[in-house]
Amino acid sequence: MKCPFCGYSESRVIDSRPAEEGATIRRRRECLACQKRFTTYEIIERLPLVVIKRDGSRQTFDKVKLINGMVRACEKRPVALTSLEQIADEIEQELQSNLEREISTTEIGEMVMDRLKDVDEVAYVRFASVYRSFKDINTFMEELTKLLKQKDE
């Protein structure tokens, strides 16, 4: 690590500790030439995920949008925001660990529905009704019937 004071390229680490809930590591360093101390941060480099929307347009993955969609589905339901954030974290982690850098909204929607089904069935049906664009009451009833069959099994 290059010293910000003298530019010397050798330094030693004096102290290391996790920062930002373990997402980064904060390191105190000392320059071997001028003995001045400075702080560096080590973070995980993540490649950007690109979401392919239904109309074919592309945009970067935004976890906040994912959480907002689930919050709307969970309105007036006894679902804690922390559990929705955890679901979003799990989905983001799964997407990051996948080798694909592009993912469709269809795949993301299925991942959300799989998890919402276990958290709150009403929220699941609400999310599915928007996500799957139920055209009429029969389509809605088919989804409810599937849900009831899975619950009985």
URHU-V820867 format. One record per pair of residues at least 4 apart in sequence whose ideal C-beta (glycine too) atoms are under 6 Angstrom apart, sorted by sequence separation. I is the first residue (numbers start at 1). J is the second residue. If there is no record, write none. Layout:
# URHU-V820867
i->[I & I]
j->[J & J]
This chain:
# URHU-V820867
i->[3 & 18 & 20 & 53 & 103 & 105 & 112 & 127 & 128 & 135 & 3 & 19 & 31 & 74 & 129 & 134 & 52 & 134 & 2 & 18 & 19 & 30 & 116 & 117 & 50 & 51 & 95 & 116 & 16 & 17 & 29 & 1 & 51 & 16 & 28 & 116 & 48 & 49 & 15 & 27 & 13 & 14 & 70 & 26 & 113 & 128 & 13 & 14 & 24 & 25 & 67 & 11 & 12 & 24 & 11 & 91 & 67 & 10 & 66 & 109 & 8 & 8 & 63 & 6 & 1 & 3 & 6 & 87 & 5 & 63 & 5 & 4 & 83 & 1 & 79 & 79 & 77 & 77 & 49 & 77 & 74 & 52 & 73 & 50 & 52 & 53 & 73 & 47 & 51 & 73]
j->[7 & 22 & 24 & 57 & 107 & 109 & 116 & 131 & 132 & 139 & 8 & 24 & 36 & 79 & 134 & 139 & 58 & 140 & 9 & 25 & 26 & 37 & 123 & 124 & 58 & 59 & 103 & 124 & 25 & 26 & 38 & 11 & 61 & 27 & 39 & 127 & 60 & 61 & 28 & 40 & 27 & 28 & 84 & 41 & 128 & 143 & 29 & 30 & 41 & 42 & 84 & 29 & 30 & 43 & 31 & 111 & 88 & 32 & 88 & 131 & 31 & 33 & 88 & 33 & 29 & 31 & 34 & 115 & 34 & 92 & 36 & 38 & 119 & 40 & 119 & 120 & 120 & 122 & 95 & 123 & 123 & 102 & 123 & 102 & 104 & 105 & 126 & 101 & 105 & 127]
